Amino acid sequence: MKSQLNRNSSGVTEFILLGFRTPPKLQILLFLVFLLAYVVTVVGNTSMIIVIRMDSRLHTPMYFFLRNLSYLDLCYSTVIAPKTLANFLSHEKKISYNGCAAQFFFFALFVTTEGFLLAVMAYDRFSAICSPFLYPVRMSQQVCVHLVIGSYICGGINSMVQTGFTFSLRFCGENRLDHFFCDVPALIKISCVDTSVNEMVLFILSSLIIVTTTSVILVSYAYILSTVLKIPSTHGRGKTFSTCGSHMATVSLFYGTVFFMYAQPGAISSPGQNKVIAVLYTLIIPMLNPLIYSLRNRDVKDAVRRMLHRK
């Protein structure tokens, strides 16, 4: 694979990540902001994984999926943040050709997998609320594991296709990426060959994934809404909605940014917009997810209290 990548690079052995073109003092400020966001992301998601793992009361399908969501947030932010932080303090903001390919592959893998996992989480809430008596069968441990594995398989397929198409391009010596990490729009823009096929593949795959997963989410919540409105008790409706509120907030943030980044025609020609949106889904969303779920979820807060009390 290494020789193939080098052959396709047309002499380009490394890329220069231009990142954020700001004065040196502002670079330090951005470094501190990114560092703080990444530290909060690591601490928050790691804590969520540990709490769910340690508390037996959270060993349910809902929290099994939430633990995997925290793992994915931790992984794809770690693929991007350390290199970005290092580049803020470096005059030579370089990444090797193969390192760029690896960074993009794992980033695409984890982000795509998260999209499918969010759809799985919506289906889990639908099963729990709309079919409570069948829920233990529909969402058995084996089914949950298979759904997570299936999400990773879908993420892996998309990642391999995107990486294969993108790094088969010729770059003809131009190696300056107007981005802070290796992403498809920035790589397509510096290629010296016709990229219409690559742009079409990016648009079709991204749209297919977004349409498929959002359809599952929207249909699931349509049934949930219909079921909740039939509950006579206001308290019962509020309690049911509270279990879905965190997931709806996460879905809105994630799909809103991903749609504008990859499924919007013409986005490739807007590097400034791409960088701002990329900051949202590579750092801000992974940082906010554990806060959203912990602050709005009584079970998680009770689990944290029990752990602190035991200590």
Buried (B, 14 or more C-beta within 10 A) or exposed (E): EEEEBBEBBBEBEBBBBBBBEEEEEEBEEBBEEBBEBBEBBBEBBBBBBEBBEEBEEBEBBBBBBBBBBBBBBBBBBBBBBEBBBEBBEEEEBBBEBBBBBBBBBBBBBBBBBBBBBBBBBBBBBBBBBBBEEEBEEBBEEEBBEEBBEBBBEBBBEBBEBBBBBBBBBBBBEBBEBBBBBBBBBBBBBBBEEEBEEBBEBBBEBBBEBBEBBBEBBEEBBEBBBEBBEEBEEEEEBEEBBEBBBBBBBBBEBBBBBBBBBBBBEEBBEBBEBBBBBBBBBBBBBBBBBBEBBBEBBEBBEEBBEBBEEEE
